[in-house]
C-alpha cells in the first residue's frame, strides 16, 4: 500500500483505495491504539466500516444463508452508524449518502447483490476517456477524445482481421500482421489494444506445474498416508510432479506459502480449518489428482481489541485434495501478543529493485506462531462454503440504541459549538444591546436544533 500517497491525497481517494483501507486499517490501528497513538473511538469506527464493507460486497448469495447474511448486513449498518455518530455526528443527518445506506438491505432483497447495481464500474470508464485526452490542447476536448477513441477502434478492427473499403475494393491486413497479434508472443501489445483477455479463466482444483520439477512418489511412507484426508491407495505408487500454485474452489491463485481455508472432512455443516500451503503435487498419469500439503493453524479465541480470531501455527499437517482448498485468507501477525516494535529505520528503500541507503519505518516482528485472521478481507468464499468460515463475535445493536447515541452526540456537539460562539461574541462585542440580540438569535437556533433532533428517529428508521 502506498502510504505516503494516501496520506498526501487523503481527501481525494478513489473507491478502490477506500476498499484497501477498510481491509487494513483495523489491523494497523490496533497496534497504534496500544501505543496510545490512536483513540478507541477511531479504531472502533474503522472496524465498523470494514465490517459493513465485508457484509455488503458478497458477489453471490445462497438461499440457505441469505437471511443470515441480510441480518449481518443490518447489524453491520447499525454498528457503522453508531460508531460514526461518535466521530462525526453531523454528517449522519446532513449527507444524503448515509440515508441511502439505510435502504441497503431493502435494495439487495429487491435487486440481488450490490455489485450488480453499484456505479463504481461505470466510473471506471473515466480512465480511458481521461487517457484519450492526454495530448489534447484543451481547446476542443470532446472532439479530441472522440478522434482518439475512433482511431483506437479502427486499429482494433484492423488487427482482428476486419475489412475496410478502398477504391480497389475491400481490403484487410496481411496474414503476417494477424499472426503478429494472435501468436501470443506479443501479449503486451494485444492487452494494450484490448485484443487479449488480461485475466485467465482459472479452473478450480487445477495446478501450475514447475517446469524444472522432477517427478517423484508422494506417499512414500505411512506418515504421508496417515495425514491424507482421503484414501490414496490407488495413487500410492504413482509419481507426482511438483507445482508452484493451486486454484482454490473460489478460483483464487494460491501459491506456496499462501494461507487458505480448507475443508478437512468434507462435511458442509462443519467449520473449516485455516492452513498454510507447503507443497502442491499433481499426478503424472492422472492430471485431475492434485494434492496439497497444508500446515494447520489452531483456532484460539476471539480478540475483542482487534476484532479478529486468534490463531496459532501448529506443527500438525494434512494432505488434502485440491478441491478441499476453499478460498484464500489473510492472516496478520499478532504484534500485540508478540510485542513487536516499530523501528524508524528498519527497512531499506528499493529503487528499480536495487537497495539504497535510504531507510523507512518498519515493524520488527518477534516470533512467527501467533496470528490474527483478518475477517475484513473483501475476498468471499462460495455461498455454499460460507458456513465453513470461522464465525466472528461483532456486537449487535438495536435501532433505539443507535438513535440514542446519535441524539446524545448531536446535543453535545451543538452545545460545544454554541459555547464557542458565545465566547467569540463576548470577546469581540462592546455593545450590550448587540450582545443581547446575539443571545436571542442563539436561543432560537438551539430550539430549531431540538426540533431537528426530534426527527432523527424517523430519519434513521430503516425497518
Secondary structure by P-SEA (a helix, b strand, c coil): caaaaaaaacccccaaaaaaaaacaaaaaaaaaaaccccaaaaaaaaaaaaaaaaaccccccccaaaaaaaaaaaaaaaaaaaaaaccaaaaacccccccccaaaaaaaaccccccccccccccaaaaaaaaacccccccaaaaaaaaaaaaaaaaaaaabbbbbccccbbbbcaaaaaacccccaaaaaaaaccccccccccccbbbbcccbbbbbccccaaaaaaccccccccccbbbbbbccccccccccccccbbbbbbccccccbbbbbbbbcbbbbbcccccbbbbbbbbbbbbbbcccccbbbbbbbcbbbbbccccccbbbbbbccccccbbbbbcccbbbbcccccccbbbbbbbcccccbbbccccccccccccccccccccbbbbbcaaaaaaaaaaaaaaaaaaaaaaaaaaaaaccccaaaaaaaaaaaaaaaaaaaaaaaacccccccc
